[in-house]
Amino acid sequence: MSGRPRAAALLTAVVALGALLVPSAHAAPSPSPSKAAPRTAVLDGVRLRQTRARLPHDPRLRHALADLTTRADTWLDQGPWTVVDKPKPAPGGDVHDYLSQAPYWWPTTAPTADNPWGCPYVQRDGRRNPEVDSGTDRQDVEKVFDATYDLSLAWYYTGRRSYAEKAGQILRTWFLDPATRMNPDLDHAQFIPCKYDGRAIGIIDFSQSYTSVLDAQAILATGAPGWTAADRTAMTRWNEDFRDWLTNSDFGRQEGAAANNHGTFYDMQLAALAYATGDTALARRTVLEARAKRIDPQIAADGSQPQELTRTRSWHYSTFDLVAYTRIAAIGRHVGVNLWDYAGPDGQSLSKAVDYLLPAATGAAAWPHPELEFHRYAAADVVHAAADAGDPSAKAALPKLEAPPGGDLWALRPAAEQLDSIAG
């Protein structure tokens, strides 16, 4: 999930805390969610249910809830968003096709009437071209991902109808309504003007965050007002079509073969989609294969991730890749695979990869690799994940972590997010 710095004003926090116990008239509580735990793919539904039961008695949880509802409140008067309102359709002309532009590619000349894009484009790794944030669907889809996750969790913990109804509206507009829905493919993601109409690596536009949407849908399915049985059925069909595109398309096969964070995120997305759509065999197989396919070649004996260290933003990509690993491990919990216990032939493991980050994450030492924009808090969630899995070094590091902007929400949504904001 994209990093979203938000300062929580004291008054807003107090109002949000009070709403847990005495909801206001404009935010009337809906019928309580089902007592059954949500069948979430990455989040632990049983843990969510237990956390909700502890909220009235735990000041730490209520403080985190104030931060969460502050985030959710910002979405109530935004959106919904749709792929059909971009200025130009994707190559091919279908307005329902998702379109995004490669973030690190830049024009080499000033645009002219004969060369409106300023082609040819050249790559500048880690340096984001601001033009990618206008004219395509990338920014809007990130809002869809973030908003539905925040809103569904806020509804689950507070019971406020407005959160659930807004989340449902956003999902229906982007994925389901015939006039505004997105086609379930990424054929035109991260295109490069005058070069490629779409690229396999554009799949990461979704894989880096779409598991949060799957979990939001599972949370809403516990009885959210405005999210009907018909909505759930239609959303499952969309997810099945998208899962099949990922497994059968040339782009999907290319991304699955990637030997860096792109491949890790692809596996995470495929495993989550398989679990969410009832194909637990595919989910389990994907998690099991991540041991020899991902951990063995992508994590070194000392815990470093060599492919990520070559980037100009090596800290970001090292923490980013571990977001995918820790989420794959979380999916594994649902299908009987403990990825945290796995050690490769040279001792590679997820815990070692997290421990490699701890000196920089705690401020004990500088990060010794290239990094254009270091944010210490970027490692907070993956350290939490390792600590929960029993890593003693990660547990000891928790009090020394830097809280991310907007507060540490791990207690309410124990699944790693991308906390520093960069896309690509």
C-alpha positions, 0 to 999 in steps of 0.5 A: 500500500502506498505511503500516505503521510497524514497528521492526525489533529488532536480534536479529530482523534478525540472525536474518533475515539468517542465515536467508538463508544458513542457514535454520532447521529450522522455516523450511526452504527450499522448492524454488527459484523458477523461473529464469524471471523472474516475469511481474509487472505493476508490478514488473520481474521481470527486475530481481527475478531479478537482485537475488536473484542479487546478494543473497549478495554485497551487504550493502546488499541483505541489510540490506534483506532483514532489514527485509523478512523482519521484515515478513513474519514478523509475518504468519505467525501472523495471518489468514487473513481473509475477507469473510464474518465481518463483523458485518453483511452488505453492503446486499442481504444477501450475506455474500460482498459486500465492504463498507467505509464512507466514511472522512471522513463523520461522524454528526451526532447520538448513535445512538438506537434509532430512529436507530442510525447517528446520521444524517445524516452530514456530510463532514469532509475528511481527518479519518478517522472511527474507526468505519470501522475496525470492522464492515466489510471495509476493515481486513481487505482491507488486511491481505490486500494487505500480507501477500501482498505481503510474504510472496511477496517474502520467499519469492522472496528466501529460499526459505522454505516458510512464507512461500509457504504462508501467502501461498497460504492468505491468497489462497485464503481471501479470493478462492477458497474457496467458503465464504469468497470475496469476490464480484469486485465493489465494489458496496458499497464506501465506503457512507455510512449512511442515504445510499448503499449504495455509491459509485464512489469506493469502488473506490479501496479496491482500486485503491490496493493491488491491483496488489501482489496481482497481483504477489504472484500472479505471484511465487508462480507461479514455483514456490511450494509450496502455490500450485497450478496450480488456484489460479492458474487460479481466481485468473486467473478471479477477476481476469478477472471483476473486470476486467470489472466495472471496465470495464462497471459504472456505478461503474467508468465513474464512477471512470474519469472522475474527474479526480484521484487516483481516476481515476489509480488506476483506470487503474493498476488496470485496466492491471495487471489487463489485463496480468495476465490476458493482455489486453496490448492493453487494458493498452497502450491504458490506459497510452497514454491516461493521457498526454492523459487524466491527465498533461495535465489533472492535472499543471500546468506547474510540476509541481504537481497542482492537484486534490490541492493543494485537499485538507486533506492536500495532501502526502499526496495529491500523493505518493499520486497519484504512486504511481499514476502511477509504477506506470502507468509501470512497467506501460507498460514491459511493453507498450512505452510510456515514460511518463516520456519524455512531456511535455504541451503545457505541459511537464507530465511525471511528472519535473516532478511528482516534482521539485515535491516535492523541496524538502519531501522532502529537508527543504530547504523547508517544504511550502507547502500545507495538510497535517494530518499531514506525513510527509517519508518519504511521497515516498521511493518516488516519488523512487526511481522518478523516479531510476530513470527517469533524473531527475537531480534525483531522483537527487541527492535520494536521499541526503537522503530520510527513510527510511520506518518499517520501512526503505527496501525499494526495492532489493528491491521497486522499485515505489512504495508508499503509505508514510504511513498513511491510507485513503480 
